[in-house]
Amino acid sequence: MNGNGVGVKANKIYKRKLVVRIVKITLLLLLISISTIYLFLYVAYKGGRFTVSLDKNMSNRKNIFLTETGKQNSKTRELSAETIDYMDNISIKWLPNNLDTAADGSHNGDNYIAYSFYVVNNGKETVHYWYELDIDDTIRNVDEAIRIMVYHNGKKTVYAKKSKKTGKAEPNTKAFYSKDIALLEQRKNFKPNTKDHFTVVVWIEGDDPECLNDLLGGEIKMHMDITEEHFSGTGKGGA
């Protein structure tokens, strides 16, 4: 009896320790899971803000400037969007319909960046200019599922990296210009005393086939340049 009693007691102690161990492991795995989800993901701005820069020649010689408000009293050659700490994947269907008209400057929402600004021609010449959005750096190939939506004077274009599977543009998007350049567009006949309105929206498209767990913890850093000239070696042609 005593021997059996000791055996039963030892068995209970073993089972209790096993349950405690299982609970600890479960809690640890849960914590790791939560941490991993939280790291999905820092986008675009952890290593520096998303900036928009104007060619110095356009500013100095042509009297063209950037502004968040469209007014001359806030003119500048460089703009900087506000950061967000965290971005999870969403669908384009979840984005507000009024992003282009909602506000000037930064008007970020849940899991997306939105930034509106103006290019103003305060000079006496009609000019052509190019606007280019460069991908400076990526971690864990997060650019595979990134979407960049640009409103230019109300006209909307969504840019995305080509599909790995088909080698073609993702549905309802325009393919990235190159590996390091998301978009490159020309604005012709920008006349004096006019202003162009831009809104740039960045998010991770959850419906993209490349939006996988491999992207967890990814980062991307980008900036936008507005230039009058195109320089050799970057795939640009003269205006």
MDAnalysis code that builds the backbone (N, CA, C; Angstrom):
import MDAnalysis as mda
import numpy as np

u = mda.Universe.empty(717, n_residues=239, atom_resindex=np.repeat(np.arange(239), 3), trajectory=True)
u.add_TopologyAttr("name", ["N", "CA", "C"] * 239)
u.add_TopologyAttr("resid", np.arange(1, 240))
u.add_TopologyAttr("resname", ["MET", "ASN", "GLY", "ASN", "GLY", "VAL", "GLY", "VAL", "LYS", "ALA", "ASN", "LYS", "ILE", "TYR", "LYS", "ARG", "LYS", "LEU", "VAL", "VAL", "ARG", "ILE", "VAL", "LYS", "ILE", "THR", "LEU", "LEU", "LEU", "LEU", "LEU", "ILE", "SER", "ILE", "SER", "THR", "ILE", "TYR", "LEU", "PHE", "LEU", "TYR", "VAL", "ALA", "TYR", "LYS", "GLY", "GLY", "ARG", "PHE", "THR", "VAL", "SER", "LEU", "ASP", "LYS", "ASN", "MET", "SER", "ASN", "ARG", "LYS", "ASN", "ILE", "PHE", "LEU", "THR", "GLU", "THR", "GLY", "LYS", "GLN", "ASN", "SER", "LYS", "THR", "ARG", "GLU", "LEU", "SER", "ALA", "GLU", "THR", "ILE", "ASP", "TYR", "MET", "ASP", "ASN", "ILE", "SER", "ILE", "LYS", "TRP", "LEU", "PRO", "ASN", "ASN", "LEU", "ASP", "THR", "ALA", "ALA", "ASP", "GLY", "SER", "HIS", "ASN", "GLY", "ASP", "ASN", "TYR", "ILE", "ALA", "TYR", "SER", "PHE", "TYR", "VAL", "VAL", "ASN", "ASN", "GLY", "LYS", "GLU", "THR", "VAL", "HIS", "TYR", "TRP", "TYR", "GLU", "LEU", "ASP", "ILE", "ASP", "ASP", "THR", "ILE", "ARG", "ASN", "VAL", "ASP", "GLU", "ALA", "ILE", "ARG", "ILE", "MET", "VAL", "TYR", "HIS", "ASN", "GLY", "LYS", "LYS", "THR", "VAL", "TYR", "ALA", "LYS", "LYS", "SER", "LYS", "LYS", "THR", "GLY", "LYS", "ALA", "GLU", "PRO", "ASN", "THR", "LYS", "ALA", "PHE", "TYR", "SER", "LYS", "ASP", "ILE", "ALA", "LEU", "LEU", "GLU", "GLN", "ARG", "LYS", "ASN", "PHE", "LYS", "PRO", "ASN", "THR", "LYS", "ASP", "HIS", "PHE", "THR", "VAL", "VAL", "VAL", "TRP", "ILE", "GLU", "GLY", "ASP", "ASP", "PRO", "GLU", "CYS", "LEU", "ASN", "ASP", "LEU", "LEU", "GLY", "GLY", "GLU", "ILE", "LYS", "MET", "HIS", "MET", "ASP", "ILE", "THR", "GLU", "GLU", "HIS", "PHE", "SER", "GLY", "THR", "GLY", "LYS", "GLY", "GLY", "ALA"])
u.atoms.positions = np.array([
    [0.827, -1.198, 0.000],
    [0.000, 0.000, 0.000],
    [0.864, 1.251, 0.000],
    [1.872, 1.243, 0.913],
    [2.729, 2.429, 0.979],
    [3.448, 2.661, -0.336],
    [3.897, 1.539, -0.913],
    [4.611, 1.689, -2.185],
    [3.715, 2.226, -3.261],
    [2.477, 1.691, -3.288],
    [1.530, 2.185, -4.292],
    [1.165, 3.648, -4.058],
    [1.032, 3.984, -2.760],
    [0.698, 5.375, -2.436],
    [1.775, 6.325, -2.907],
    [3.036, 5.949, -2.676],
    [4.152, 6.786, -3.127],
    [4.166, 6.909, -4.637],
    [3.874, 5.776, -5.302],
    [3.863, 5.789, -6.767],
    [2.782, 6.694, -7.316],
    [1.577, 6.619, -6.719],
    [0.470, 7.475, -7.164],
    [0.810, 8.944, -6.951],
    [1.394, 9.232, -5.773],
    [1.754, 10.614, -5.458],
    [2.795, 11.144, -6.430],
    [3.795, 10.328, -6.720],
    [4.850, 10.737, -7.652],
    [4.271, 10.970, -9.040],
    [3.307, 10.115, -9.418],
    [2.675, 10.246, -10.734],
    [1.885, 11.557, -10.827],
    [1.192, 11.902, -9.731],
    [0.437, 13.161, -9.705],
    [1.362, 14.369, -9.823],
    [2.469, 14.296, -9.078],
    [3.443, 15.393, -9.126],
    [4.002, 15.541, -10.540],
    [4.314, 14.416, -11.184],
    [4.845, 14.439, -12.546],
    [3.829, 15.060, -13.518],
    [2.556, 14.633, -13.375],
    [1.521, 15.162, -14.255],
    [1.329, 16.666, -14.040],
    [1.400, 17.085, -12.740],
    [1.236, 18.502, -12.434],
    [2.357, 19.318, -13.068],
    [3.585, 18.804, -12.926],
    [4.733, 19.505, -13.533],
    [4.617, 19.547, -15.053],
    [4.117, 18.468, -15.632],
    [3.959, 18.402, -17.086],
    [2.937, 19.438, -17.563],
    [1.818, 19.550, -16.808],
    [0.797, 20.545, -17.165],
    [1.353, 21.955, -17.071],
    [2.101, 22.227, -15.980],
    [2.713, 23.548, -15.803],
    [3.671, 23.847, -16.949],
    [4.455, 22.842, -17.325],
    [5.407, 23.026, -18.426],
    [4.692, 23.317, -19.740],
    [3.608, 22.570, -19.991],
    [2.835, 22.781, -21.219],
    [2.224, 24.180, -21.243],
    [1.707, 24.627, -20.082],
    [1.118, 25.968, -19.994],
    [2.170, 27.034, -20.265],
    [3.376, 26.854, -19.683],
    [4.455, 27.822, -19.887],
    [4.852, 27.897, -21.361],
    [4.983, 26.722, -21.986],
    [5.367, 26.679, -23.406],
    [4.290, 27.329, -24.270],
    [3.018, 27.053, -23.937],
    [1.907, 27.639, -24.689],
    [1.905, 29.160, -24.582],
    [2.107, 29.647, -23.346],
    [2.147, 31.097, -23.137],
    [3.322, 31.730, -23.879],
    [4.472, 31.040, -23.868],
    [5.646, 31.544, -24.562],
    [5.392, 31.624, -26.061],
    [4.808, 30.562, -26.612],
    [4.501, 30.553, -28.048],
    [3.497, 31.638, -28.402],
    [2.522, 31.849, -27.517],
    [1.532, 32.889, -27.737],
    [2.183, 34.263, -27.736],
    [3.110, 34.468, -26.786],
    [3.821, 35.735, -26.703],
    [4.649, 35.982, -27.957],
    [5.339, 34.938, -28.414],
    [6.141, 35.055, -29.636],
    [5.247, 35.375, -30.822],
    [4.098, 34.718, -30.878],
    [3.151, 34.956, -31.972],
    [2.675, 36.396, -31.983],
    [2.310, 36.901, -30.801],
    [1.854, 38.288, -30.694],
    [2.959, 39.247, -31.102],
    [4.189, 38.977, -30.653],
    [5.318, 39.832, -30.995],
    [5.560, 39.837, -32.499],
    [5.437, 38.669, -33.119],
    [5.652, 38.569, -34.553],
    [4.598, 39.366, -35.312],
    [3.358, 39.235, -34.877],
    [2.292, 39.999, -35.526],
    [2.554, 41.489, -35.379],
    [3.024, 41.906, -34.221],
    [3.302, 43.330, -34.005],
    [4.399, 43.826, -34.930],
    [5.324, 42.968, -35.290],
    [6.406, 43.371, -36.175],
    [6.004, 43.384, -37.638],
    [4.760, 43.078, -37.936],
    [4.261, 43.098, -39.306],
    [3.460, 44.378, -39.485],
    [4.028, 45.442, -39.933],
    [5.428, 45.662, -40.169],
    [5.709, 47.134, -40.078],
    [6.975, 47.457, -39.859],
    [7.382, 48.844, -39.943],
    [7.621, 49.154, -41.410],
    [6.920, 50.098, -41.968],
    [7.003, 50.327, -43.406],
    [7.448, 51.750, -43.703],
    [8.412, 51.845, -44.576],
    [8.783, 53.076, -45.235],
    [9.477, 54.100, -44.349],
    [9.165, 54.139, -43.069],
    [9.528, 55.331, -42.337],
    [10.296, 55.077, -41.048],
    [10.596, 53.810, -40.754],
    [11.350, 53.526, -39.531],
    [12.769, 54.068, -39.637],
    [13.354, 53.976, -40.828],
    [14.713, 54.470, -41.016],
    [14.762, 55.886, -41.533],
    [13.650, 56.586, -41.582],
    [13.608, 57.939, -42.084],
    [12.267, 58.218, -42.725],
    [11.884, 59.443, -42.766],
    [10.566, 59.800, -43.257],
    [10.492, 59.723, -44.786],
    [9.261, 59.595, -45.272],
    [9.015, 59.672, -46.701],
    [9.103, 61.141, -47.101],
    [9.999, 61.470, -48.005],
    [10.207, 62.856, -48.394],
    [9.886, 63.075, -49.866],
    [9.536, 64.319, -50.181],
    [9.326, 64.756, -51.559],
    [10.271, 65.924, -51.797],
    [11.116, 65.801, -52.824],
    [12.128, 66.827, -53.084],
    [11.958, 67.410, -54.484],
    [12.213, 68.703, -54.596],
    [12.111, 69.413, -55.865],
    [13.496, 69.743, -56.386],
    [13.678, 69.562, -57.690],
    [14.921, 69.908, -58.361],
    [15.285, 71.374, -58.088],
    [16.533, 71.606, -57.678],
    [16.992, 72.951, -57.334],
    [16.862, 73.912, -58.513],
    [17.131, 73.427, -59.722],
    [17.033, 74.290, -60.901],
    [15.599, 74.768, -61.122],
    [14.643, 73.886, -60.915],
    [13.248, 74.287, -61.065],
    [12.875, 75.346, -60.046],
    [13.400, 75.200, -58.856],
    [13.093, 76.147, -57.787],
    [13.750, 77.504, -58.034],
    [15.043, 77.486, -58.363],
    [15.792, 78.734, -58.489],
    [15.528, 79.470, -59.798],
    [15.530, 78.729, -60.906],
    [15.423, 79.379, -62.222],
    [13.985, 79.533, -62.701],
    [13.142, 78.569, -62.345],
    [11.775, 78.564, -62.869],
    [10.739, 79.104, -61.879],
    [11.154, 79.323, -60.641],
    [10.254, 79.795, -59.586],
    [9.080, 78.836, -59.385],
    [9.427, 77.568, -59.268],
    [8.465, 76.514, -58.973],
    [8.741, 76.018, -57.552],
    [7.708, 75.706, -56.801],
    [7.930, 75.295, -55.418],
    [6.926, 74.231, -54.989],
    [7.240, 73.588, -53.856],
    [6.364, 72.615, -53.222],
    [5.673, 73.263, -52.027],
    [4.496, 72.769, -51.693],
    [3.792, 73.251, -50.520],
    [2.726, 72.238, -50.118],
    [2.467, 72.140, -48.832],
    [1.401, 71.271, -48.353],
    [0.037, 71.933, -48.479],
    [0.024, 73.259, -48.529],
    [-1.241, 73.989, -48.495],
    [-1.645, 74.576, -49.845],
    [-0.693, 74.639, -50.791],
    [-0.973, 75.280, -52.072],
    [-0.726, 76.772, -52.050],
    [-0.270, 77.294, -50.916],
    [-0.063, 78.729, -50.772],
    [1.421, 79.073, -50.773],
    [1.732, 80.263, -51.246],
    [3.117, 80.684, -51.397],
    [3.817, 80.882, -50.061],
    [3.064, 81.216, -49.022],
    [3.702, 81.477, -47.720],
    [4.238, 80.210, -47.055],
    [3.960, 79.043, -47.660],
    [4.498, 77.794, -47.109],
    [5.376, 77.075, -48.123],
    [5.935, 77.820, -49.069],
    [6.700, 77.188, -50.148],
    [8.020, 76.629, -49.621],
    [8.464, 75.539, -50.274],
    [9.700, 74.870, -49.875],
    [10.192, 74.017, -51.030],
    [11.385, 73.458, -50.874],
    [11.921, 72.537, -51.876],
    [11.854, 71.088, -51.401],
    [11.523, 70.886, -50.134],
    [11.432, 69.515, -49.615],
    [10.301, 69.406, -48.604],
    [9.520, 68.352, -48.752],
    [8.429, 68.069, -47.833],
    [8.684, 66.733, -47.150],
    [8.115, 66.566, -45.965],
    [8.330, 65.337, -45.204],
    [7.014, 64.878, -44.594],
    [6.642, 63.625, -44.861],
    [5.388, 63.075, -44.339],
    [5.576, 62.586, -42.911],
    [4.491, 62.564, -42.157],
    [4.531, 62.027, -40.801],
    [4.686, 60.511, -40.844],
    [5.270, 59.979, -39.782],
    [5.516, 58.537, -39.722],
    [4.342, 57.804, -39.071],
    [4.324, 56.486, -39.271],
    [3.463, 55.613, -38.483],
    [4.350, 54.499, -37.936],
    [3.983, 53.976, -36.794],
    [4.835, 52.989, -36.128],
    [4.646, 51.584, -36.658],
    [3.471, 51.319, -37.227],
    [3.133, 49.938, -37.523],
    [2.143, 49.884, -38.675],
    [2.292, 48.890, -39.532],
    [1.373, 48.737, -40.658],
    [1.086, 47.258, -40.881],
    [-0.166, 46.880, -40.821],
    [-0.589, 45.520, -41.116],
    [-1.158, 45.500, -42.523],
    [-1.331, 44.322, -43.092],
    [-1.887, 44.244, -44.439],
    [-3.385, 44.527, -44.418],
    [-3.847, 45.224, -45.459],
    [-5.257, 45.548, -45.624],
    [-5.622, 45.374, -47.090],
    [-6.870, 45.603, -47.417],
    [-7.322, 45.555, -48.807],
    [-7.573, 46.970, -49.299],
    [-7.349, 47.191, -50.585],
    [-7.638, 48.500, -51.172],
    [-9.101, 48.876, -50.958],
    [-9.953, 47.865, -50.824],
    [-11.377, 48.109, -50.620],
    [-11.652, 48.772, -49.275],
    [-10.713, 48.662, -48.350],
    [-10.914, 49.236, -47.023],
    [-10.507, 50.707, -46.957],
    [-9.834, 51.198, -47.965],
    [-9.360, 52.581, -47.935],
    [-10.521, 53.557, -48.134],
    [-10.482, 54.711, -47.476],
    [-11.534, 55.726, -47.678],
    [-11.567, 56.190, -49.138],
    [-12.748, 56.570, -49.592],
    [-12.907, 57.014, -50.973],
    [-12.459, 58.454, -51.196],
    [-12.273, 59.195, -50.112],
    [-11.959, 60.623, -50.246],
    [-10.513, 60.948, -49.900],
    [-9.606, 59.984, -50.054],
    [-8.209, 60.207, -49.666],
    [-7.583, 61.390, -50.400],
    [-7.982, 61.617, -51.636],
    [-7.376, 62.694, -52.419],
    [-7.843, 64.074, -51.973],
    [-8.969, 64.144, -51.328],
    [-9.546, 65.437, -50.950],
    [-9.726, 65.604, -49.450],
    [-9.343, 64.592, -48.677],
    [-9.620, 64.604, -47.236],
    [-8.894, 65.723, -46.503],
    [-7.622, 65.947, -46.855],
    [-6.827, 66.928, -46.114],
    [-5.540, 67.207, -46.868],
    [-4.873, 68.289, -46.477],
    [-3.532, 68.593, -46.990],
    [-2.497, 67.997, -46.047],
    [-1.311, 67.739, -46.576],
    [-0.239, 67.197, -45.752],
    [-0.506, 65.751, -45.383],
    [-0.043, 65.345, -44.202],
    [-0.210, 63.966, -43.747],
    [-1.616, 63.746, -43.219],
    [-2.259, 62.698, -43.682],
    [-3.558, 62.281, -43.131],
    [-3.617, 60.755, -43.144],
    [-2.687, 60.168, -42.404],
    [-2.576, 58.714, -42.314],
    [-3.791, 58.109, -41.626],
    [-4.032, 56.833, -41.915],
    [-5.111, 56.107, -41.254],
    [-4.604, 54.789, -40.709],
    [-5.522, 53.924, -40.340],
    [-5.138, 52.617, -39.820],
    [-4.472, 51.803, -40.929],
    [-3.188, 51.551, -40.764],
    [-2.424, 50.678, -41.656],
    [-2.198, 51.253, -43.054],
    [-2.199, 52.566, -43.190],
    [-1.807, 53.160, -44.470],
    [-1.230, 54.562, -44.258],
    [-0.380, 54.946, -45.194],
    [0.183, 56.293, -45.235],
    [-0.562, 57.079, -46.301],
    [-0.951, 58.305, -46.009],
    [-1.571, 59.189, -46.999],
    [-0.942, 60.580, -46.856],
    [-0.468, 61.110, -47.968],
    [0.203, 62.412, -47.926],
    [-0.178, 63.216, -49.164],
    [-0.682, 64.431, -48.942],
    [-1.114, 65.306, -50.034],
    [-0.269, 66.572, -50.069],
    [0.055, 67.021, -51.283],
    [0.867, 68.228, -51.451],
    [0.629, 68.825, -52.834],
    [1.245, 69.990, -53.061],
    [1.083, 70.708, -54.323],
    [2.441, 71.040, -54.934],
    [2.470, 71.067, -56.262],
    [3.578, 71.643, -57.013],
    [3.021, 72.905, -57.667],
    [3.645, 74.049, -57.415],
    [3.107, 75.331, -57.867],
    [4.086, 75.997, -58.827],
    [3.580, 76.437, -59.977],
    [4.379, 77.192, -60.950],
    [4.089, 78.666, -60.751],
    [5.004, 79.334, -60.073],
    [4.860, 80.755, -59.802],
    [5.752, 81.588, -60.725],
    [6.253, 80.922, -61.783],
    [7.152, 81.603, -62.709],
    [6.433, 82.099, -63.950],
    [7.237, 82.325, -65.003],
    [6.696, 82.883, -66.244],
    [6.814, 81.926, -67.423],
    [7.319, 80.717, -67.162],
    [7.531, 79.753, -68.235],
    [6.673, 78.519, -68.067],
    [6.264, 77.945, -69.211],
    [5.631, 76.631, -69.214],
    [6.730, 75.582, -69.235],
    [6.666, 74.606, -68.327],
    [7.740, 73.620, -68.217],
    [7.147, 72.203, -68.254],
    [8.024, 71.246, -68.553],
    [7.713, 69.835, -68.378],
    [8.498, 69.359, -67.153],
    [7.913, 68.495, -66.364],
    [8.687, 67.924, -65.265],
    [8.358, 66.447, -65.119],
    [9.229, 65.758, -64.390],
    [9.068, 64.329, -64.115],
    [8.874, 64.128, -62.623],
    [8.034, 63.197, -62.256],
    [7.950, 62.798, -60.848],
    [8.262, 61.312, -60.754],
    [9.132, 61.015, -59.793],
    [9.716, 59.673, -59.664],
    [9.709, 59.257, -58.204],
    [9.261, 58.038, -57.941],
    [9.281, 57.518, -56.580],
    [10.268, 56.363, -56.524],
    [11.326, 56.559, -55.759],
    [12.415, 55.594, -55.673],
    [12.298, 54.726, -54.428],
    [12.641, 53.452, -54.587],
    [12.720, 52.526, -53.460],
    [14.172, 52.476, -53.006],
    [14.462, 53.063, -51.858],
    [15.838, 53.169, -51.371],
    [16.331, 51.869, -50.740],
    [15.435, 51.172, -50.050],
    [15.878, 49.976, -49.340],
    [14.664, 49.134, -48.973],
    [14.825, 47.822, -48.989],
    [13.770, 46.916, -48.536],
    [14.377, 45.827, -47.660],
    [13.595, 45.351, -46.721],
    [13.983, 44.232, -45.865],
    [12.898, 43.167, -45.965],
    [13.319, 41.924, -46.178],
    [12.424, 40.769, -46.268],
    [11.454, 40.873, -47.454],
    [11.903, 41.571, -48.514],
    [11.145, 41.632, -49.774],
    [9.715, 42.134, -49.583],
    [9.553, 43.090, -48.685],
    [8.210, 43.605, -48.427],
    [7.636, 44.324, -49.643],
    [8.497, 44.752, -50.569],
    [8.012, 45.434, -51.769],
    [7.166, 44.519, -52.653],
    [7.236, 43.202, -52.417],
    [6.445, 42.268, -53.212],
    [4.947, 42.502, -53.046],
    [4.523, 43.020, -51.897],
    [3.094, 43.204, -51.641],
    [2.707, 44.661, -51.417],
    [3.648, 45.565, -51.569],
    [3.355, 46.984, -51.373],
    [2.501, 47.518, -52.525],
    [1.600, 48.435, -52.193],
    [0.849, 49.181, -53.196],
    [1.117, 50.668, -52.978],
    [1.299, 51.372, -54.088],
    [1.497, 52.825, -54.044],
    [0.442, 53.443, -54.955],
    [-0.456, 54.181, -54.373],
    [-1.518, 54.830, -55.145],
    [-1.216, 56.324, -55.231],
    [-1.210, 56.854, -56.440],
    [-0.914, 58.263, -56.648],
    [-2.094, 58.930, -57.348],
    [-2.624, 59.954, -56.702],
    [-3.594, 60.833, -57.344],
    [-2.836, 62.039, -57.882],
    [-2.969, 62.305, -59.177],
    [-2.352, 63.490, -59.779],
    [-3.462, 64.296, -60.433],
    [-3.794, 65.419, -59.798],
    [-4.913, 66.245, -60.251],
    [-6.191, 65.417, -60.408],
    [-6.403, 64.532, -59.438],
    [-7.623, 63.753, -59.395],
    [-7.564, 62.427, -60.123],
    [-6.568, 62.227, -60.961],
    [-6.443, 60.963, -61.691],
    [-5.673, 59.960, -60.842],
    [-6.265, 58.791, -60.627],
    [-5.684, 57.789, -59.729],
    [-4.978, 56.685, -60.507],
    [-3.756, 56.338, -60.051],
    [-3.014, 55.203, -60.591],
    [-2.439, 54.411, -59.427],
    [-2.601, 53.087, -59.462],
    [-2.054, 52.207, -58.427],
    [-0.866, 51.454, -59.013],
    [0.264, 51.507, -58.321],
    [1.496, 50.869, -58.775],
    [1.832, 49.688, -57.869],
    [2.367, 48.627, -58.481],
    [2.766, 47.440, -57.726],
    [3.859, 46.703, -58.481],
    [4.605, 45.919, -57.747],
    [5.625, 45.079, -58.369],
    [4.953, 43.987, -59.198],
    [5.594, 43.582, -60.277],
    [5.037, 42.532, -61.129],
    [4.856, 41.239, -60.352],
    [3.881, 40.468, -60.766],
    [3.616, 39.170, -60.144],
    [4.788, 38.221, -60.378],
    [5.217, 37.539, -59.323],
    [6.272, 36.537, -59.473],
    [5.801, 35.376, -60.345],
    [4.539, 35.056, -60.246],
    [3.991, 33.891, -60.937],
    [3.840, 34.131, -62.433],
    [3.300, 35.299, -62.816],
    [3.007, 35.561, -64.220],
    [4.018, 36.468, -64.898],
    [4.781, 37.228, -64.097],
    [5.717, 38.189, -64.673],
    [5.024, 39.421, -65.229],
    [3.718, 39.543, -64.971],
    [2.942, 40.681, -65.465],
    [2.458, 41.532, -64.294],
    [1.901, 42.692, -64.640],
    [1.382, 43.582, -63.599],
    [0.258, 42.909, -62.825],
    [0.191, 43.185, -61.517],
    [-0.912, 42.682, -60.714],
    [-2.226, 43.303, -61.214],
    [-3.362, 42.631, -61.010],
    [-4.643, 43.156, -61.488],
    [-4.901, 44.590, -61.030],
    [-5.363, 45.408, -61.953],
    [-5.744, 46.806, -61.683],
    [-4.590, 47.656, -61.182],
    [-3.367, 47.307, -61.592],
    [-2.201, 48.106, -61.217],
    [-1.323, 48.371, -62.430],
    [-0.431, 49.335, -62.281],
    [0.622, 49.590, -63.250],
    [1.920, 49.085, -62.639],
    [2.666, 48.286, -63.383],
    [3.871, 47.659, -62.847],
    [4.927, 48.698, -62.494],
    [5.716, 48.405, -61.443],
    [6.841, 49.260, -61.094],
    [7.717, 49.491, -62.320],
    [8.263, 50.689, -62.406],
    [9.087, 51.054, -63.556],
    [10.337, 50.181, -63.651],
    [10.944, 49.904, -62.513],
    [12.131, 49.048, -62.462],
    [12.265, 48.496, -61.050],
    [13.347, 47.790, -60.796],
    [13.569, 47.202, -59.479],
    [13.622, 48.259, -58.384],
    [14.270, 49.385, -58.670],
    [14.479, 50.410, -57.650],
    [13.610, 51.648, -57.846],
    [12.839, 51.688, -58.921],
    [11.986, 52.845, -59.192],
    [10.538, 52.370, -59.293],
    [9.723, 52.787, -58.349],
    [8.330, 52.344, -58.339],
    [7.537, 52.995, -59.466],
    [7.778, 54.281, -59.678],
    [7.039, 54.973, -60.731],
    [7.875, 56.105, -61.305],
    [7.651, 56.372, -62.573],
    [8.340, 57.445, -63.287],
    [7.372, 57.992, -64.321],
    [6.916, 59.214, -64.112],
    [5.908, 59.813, -64.990],
    [6.299, 61.241, -65.359],
    [5.865, 61.661, -66.548],
    [6.145, 63.020, -66.994],
    [4.881, 63.861, -66.961],
    [5.036, 65.081, -66.488],
    [3.965, 66.075, -66.506],
    [4.346, 67.120, -67.555],
    [3.590, 67.192, -68.637],
    [3.896, 68.133, -69.709],
    [3.062, 69.409, -69.567],
    [3.626, 70.491, -70.112],
    [2.906, 71.767, -70.227],
    [2.347, 72.271, -68.898],
    [3.252, 72.338, -67.925],
    [2.895, 72.884, -66.621],
    [3.000, 74.403, -66.723],
    [1.870, 75.064, -66.846],
    [1.820, 76.476, -67.191],
    [1.991, 77.389, -65.971],
    [2.395, 78.641, -66.224],
    [2.533, 79.609, -65.128],
    [1.195, 79.828, -64.407],
    [1.298, 80.137, -63.126],
    [0.137, 80.443, -62.281],
    [-0.837, 79.266, -62.177],
    [-0.279, 78.066, -62.239],
    [-1.092, 76.865, -62.023],
    [-0.445, 76.015, -60.938],
    [-1.206, 75.094, -60.385],
    [-0.658, 74.192, -59.379],
    [-1.198, 72.787, -59.597],
    [-0.341, 71.809, -59.375],
    [-0.707, 70.406, -59.469],
    [-0.903, 69.848, -58.063],
    [-1.924, 69.030, -57.919],
    [-2.210, 68.431, -56.620],
    [-1.880, 66.943, -56.657],
    [-1.117, 66.492, -55.664],
    [-0.737, 65.085, -55.540],
    [-1.228, 64.530, -54.207],
    [-1.636, 63.282, -54.215],
    [-1.824, 62.505, -52.997],
    [-1.153, 61.158, -53.200],
    [-0.267, 60.793, -52.273],
    [0.438, 59.509, -52.326],
    [-0.049, 58.647, -51.165],
    [-0.482, 57.432, -51.489],
    [-0.996, 56.499, -50.474],
    [-0.186, 55.203, -50.567],
    [0.267, 54.701, -49.414],
    [1.076, 53.479, -49.368],
    [0.456, 52.497, -48.381],
    [0.304, 51.256, -48.803],
    [-0.196, 50.221, -47.905],
    [0.309, 48.851, -48.353],
    [0.065, 47.828, -47.530],
    [0.391, 46.447, -47.876],
    [-0.902, 45.766, -48.302],
    [-0.930, 45.298, -49.531],
    [-2.153, 44.708, -50.079],
    [-2.287, 43.250, -49.643],
    [-3.260, 42.998, -48.765],
    [-3.465, 41.654, -48.240],
    [-3.938, 40.652, -49.275],
    [-4.524, 41.135, -50.373],
    [-4.998, 40.241, -51.424],
    [-3.907, 39.885, -52.431],
    [-2.734, 40.472, -52.268],
    [-1.620, 40.132, -53.162],
    [-1.139, 38.717, -52.836],
    [-0.969, 37.858, -53.845],
    [-0.489, 36.489, -53.596],
    [0.868, 36.441, -52.900],
    [1.650, 37.535, -53.011],
    [2.975, 37.566, -52.386],
    [2.926, 38.053, -50.940],
    [1.732, 38.373, -50.441],
    [1.604, 38.827, -49.048],
    [1.588, 37.593, -48.148],
    [2.781, 37.117, -47.806],
    [2.949, 35.882, -47.049],
    [3.667, 36.158, -45.733],
    [3.766, 35.126, -44.889],
    [4.435, 35.284, -43.596],
    [5.908, 35.627, -43.738],
    [6.489, 35.350, -44.903],
    [7.893, 35.682, -45.126],
    [8.149, 37.178, -45.003],
    [7.106, 37.987, -45.140],
    [7.249, 39.437, -45.089],
    [7.244, 39.984, -43.667],
    [6.958, 39.116, -42.698],
    [6.876, 39.569, -41.312],
    [8.154, 40.273, -40.885],
    [7.991, 41.451, -40.283],
    [9.149, 42.211, -39.830],
    [9.826, 42.982, -40.929],
    [9.206, 43.056, -42.113],
    [9.825, 43.743, -43.239],
    [9.789, 45.261, -43.106],
    [10.616, 45.895, -43.905],
    [10.664, 47.355, -43.942],
    [10.895, 47.799, -45.381],
    [10.462, 49.027, -45.682],
    [10.750, 49.614, -46.979],
    [10.944, 51.111, -46.779],
    [11.892, 51.662, -47.503],
    [12.179, 53.094, -47.404],
    [12.115, 53.688, -48.807],
    [11.383, 54.804, -48.950],
    [11.155, 55.392, -50.260],
    [11.256, 56.918, -50.192],
    [11.460, 57.528, -51.361],
    [11.371, 58.978, -51.458],
    [10.911, 59.351, -52.858],
    [10.443, 60.564, -53.012],
    [9.926, 61.035, -54.294],
    [10.719, 62.257, -54.745],
    [11.107, 62.272, -56.005],
    [11.827, 63.400, -56.595],
    [11.011, 64.001, -57.726],
    [11.035, 65.331, -57.815],
    [10.397, 66.040, -58.922],
    [11.482, 66.840, -59.622],
    [11.738, 66.514, -60.879],
    [12.871, 67.095, -61.601],
    [12.460, 67.576, -62.984],
    [13.205, 68.563, -63.466],
    [12.985, 69.056, -64.830],
    [13.797, 68.251, -65.829],
    [14.948, 67.783, -65.410],
    [15.850, 67.067, -66.307],
    [15.933, 65.588, -65.928],
    [16.257, 64.790, -66.913],
    [16.548, 63.375, -66.684],
    [18.009, 63.145, -67.003],
    [18.655, 62.424, -66.139],
    [20.096, 62.242, -66.272],
    [20.409, 60.842, -66.780],
    [21.449, 60.738, -67.602],
    [21.823, 59.460, -68.180],
    [22.238, 58.485, -67.084],
    [21.956, 57.199, -67.322],
    [22.342, 56.171, -66.359],
    [21.231, 55.783, -65.420],
    [20.096, 56.489, -65.459],
    [18.976, 56.159, -64.582],
    [17.771, 55.684, -65.376],
    [17.927, 55.523, -66.666],
    [16.829, 55.057, -67.480],
    [15.879, 56.168, -67.869],
    [16.333, 57.427, -67.682],
    [15.467, 58.573, -67.969],
    [15.895, 59.210, -69.286],
    [14.943, 59.812, -69.927],
    [15.229, 60.512, -71.167],
    [15.015, 61.998, -71.000],
    [15.474, 62.776, -71.920],
    [15.327, 64.236, -71.840],
    [13.880, 64.657, -71.938],
    [13.574, 65.774, -71.322],
    [12.211, 66.278, -71.328],
    [11.917, 66.992, -72.633],
])
